[in-house]
């Protein structure tokens, strides 16, 4: 058993978050503490692998965008296709990251509720 003190405003926020997750305050705090301590990781191995691939994609796109910016700063005008392609790639990866994070959050909430995702 652990005793934790919260201000009234903190506890109200905690109650609201637990209610939104569909679990008790006790279960909510317990799950966050276990995840924070690394006892029960927030992200599954597959989630980490997907995020790793997306990070690599963002790095590659960032490199392309840096090259375009350097070219523009030195007075060279990159081909329109390079600029548009890099922007499109960045948009696709950013959209995929947002989608994956939403799905990971949904699965984590289900696991907190004991639903097995």
N, C-alpha and C positions, 0 to 999 in steps of 0.2 A: 504494500500500500504506500502511496506517495501523496503528500499534501502539497498542493500548489496554490499560491495566492495570485489572484487576478484582480485588477481594478474592476469596478462595476462596468465600465465601458468595454474593457477587454473581455469580461465574461459574457456580456451581451453579444459581442462579435463572435465569440467562441460558440455560444448557443446557436446563433444564426447559421454559422458555418456547419455545425454538426447537424442541424435540422435540414439544411440544404443537401447534405450528404446522406440523409436518411438514417442516421445512427445517433446513439446517445452521446452526450458530451464526454463521458468516460471512454467510450470506444473510440471516439474521434481523437482525443488526446493520446490515448494509448497507441493508436495506429501511427500518428505523427511522430511520437517519441521513438517507436520501434524503427520507423523509416529513417528518422534523423540519426539514430545511433548506428544505422547500417545493419541492424539485426534482420530487418525485412526490407529489402531495397524497394524504393519507389518504382524504379524502372526494371523490367524484366530483361533478361539477356538479349532477347530479340529486339526489344525497344532500344537498347543501347547500340545494337548493331545498325539498326535503321538510322538512328541519329548520327552515328559515326559516318555512314555513307552520305547523309545529307550535309554534314559539316564539310566533308571532302568536296562535295559539289559546290558548296558556297565558297570554299577557298579557291577553287579553280575559276569560278565566275569573278571573284574579287580580283584575282590576278589579271584576268582579261580587262575588267573595268579600270584597273590601275594603269595598264598599258595604254588604254584609250585616253585616259586623263593625261598621262605623260605626253602622248602624241599631241593632244590639243594644246597643252601648255607650252609646247615647243613650236607651235605654229603649223604642225602637220595636221591635216584633216583626215581622220580615219574614214574608211569606206562606210557608207550608211548601213550596209548589211552587218558590219561588225558591231556597230553601236546598237542597232535594233535587236540583233541576235543575242547580245550579252544582256540587254535589258529584259528580253523575253525569257532567257534562261534564269535570270535572277528572280523574275516573277514566278516562274514555275516552281523553282526550289522553295521560295518563301511560302507559296501556297501549300506546297507539300508538307513543309515543316509545320505550318499552322494546323493542317489536317491531322498529321501524325500526333502532335501534342494534344489535340482535342481527344483523339482516340485513346491515347495513353492515360489521359486524365479520367476518361470514362471508365477504363478498365481498372485503374487504381481505386476509384470510388466504389466500383462494384466489389472489389476485393475487400475494401474496408467494411462493406456491409455484409461480407461473408457470402457473396454470391458466386464466387469463383470466376467472375468475368466471363 
